[in-house]
Amino acid sequence: MAMPQPPEAVLETALYAENLEETAVFYKDIIGLEEEVRVDGRHIFLRCKTSMILLFDPEATQDSSGKFPVPPHGAKGEGHVCFRAGPDDLDAWAAHFAARNVEIEADFEWPNGARSIYVRDPARNSVEFAEAKLWGFDA
């Protein structure tokens, strides 16, 4: 049997945070994502146009006895997510972070000319904004 075609995109990304509310506020108020689903003490799901950021409490996702047959999962430590940003948008993001007192951890140009900006969410996950050409994609 032949392998199916590779997926066209990532549909969702999971990040873990012990303080879901504080971390969700960052993604809503600083990044501008919209809250879609909330189960207090377990998860908050946020829409990013055509994909989702799933914020989970790592302790609450170790049990698979919920109403859906989802395997237990969780991560410890700092995760990473990268948002696609146009080259003209990166200066605006940098100014936005400065105005909101969000420390820019790194702002640099990769060897291929793509620019990335890194900040941290309240759970210490690394949050990157980068040009699509970082991976050879059209902007």
N, C-alpha and C positions, 0 to 999 in steps of 0.2 A: 504494500500500500504506500502511495506517495505521501510525503509530508505536505500538509496544507501550507498555503502562503503565509509568510510571516505577518504578525499583526501590524496594522498601520499606525498605531499610536498607543500610548499608555493611557488607560481610562481612569485609573485612580492611583494615588500614592498615599501610603499610610505612614503617619508620624505618630510618635508616642509622647505623651505628656502627663505627668502626675497631676498637674493643675490644668484641667481641661478648659475651664472658663477663662482663665488668664490667657492661655495660649490661643483660644478661639477669638478673643477680643483683638489680639494682635493681627490675626489673619483677616478679621472683618474690618477693623478700624484703620489699620496701617496699610494692609495689602488691598483691601476692598473686595474681598470675597463675600459671597452670600451664604448664610447658613441655610442648609436644606433639611437636615435631620438631626435630632438630638435625643439621646437617651441619657438622662442625668446620671453622672457617676460612671458612665461607660464609654460613650463616644459622642462626638460632634462632627458632622460631615458638612463640608463647605464646597460650593460650586465655583469652579474657575472656568468659565465659559463652557467648553466641551469636555472638561475633565473634573475630577473631584479630588479634594484633599480630605483624607479621613484621619481625624484626630482621635486616638484611642488612649484610655487610661491603660497602661501596660498590665496592671494587676487584674483589671476587670475582664481582660480578653483571654485569660488563661483557662477559663471555664467554657466548655462547649455545650453546656446544658440549656442554652437559650432557645428561643422559638425557631431559629433557623439552624440547619446542620452545617455550621461554619466551623472548621477546625480551630482549635485554640491557637493563638499567636501572640506575639509581643516582642518587644526589643528593649534592651537596656542601653543607655548611653545616648549619644548625640547622633541623630539621623541627618539626612540631607534631602533637600528638594531644590530644583532649579526651575525658575519660571522663565519662559521665553520672552524676551523684550527686544523691541526694535532699537537700532542704534541711536535714533533720535530720542527715544524714551529713557535711556539710561541716565542722562543728565537730570531729567525731571525726577526720576526715582531717587537719585543721590540728593537732590535738593529737598525732596519730600521727606526722606529719612532724617536729614539734618534738622528740618523744621519740627519734626516729631521727636527729636532727641533719641533717635535710634542710631546707635553707633555703627558706622560702616567698618567692618573688620578688614576688608580688602576691596580695592578697586584697581583693576589692572587690565592690561592687554595681553592676551595669549600670543604665542609665536605666530599663529595664523592671522592675527589682526583682530580677532574677536575680543570684545570687552566683557568682563564680569564684575559684578558688585556682590559682595557677601555681607549679610547681617545675621543676627541670631534671633530666634523667637524666644519667648520667655522660658521654654523648656530646654533651651540651649541647642536646638536643632539648627543646622547651618542652612540658611535660606539664600539662594543665589538667584540673581537676575543676570541673564546672559543673552548675547546675540545668537541667533540660530546658526550663524556661520561658524560658531565654535565647533560644531559637529558636521559642517559642510552642508547644512540645510539652507535653503533660500529663506530670507527674512519674511 
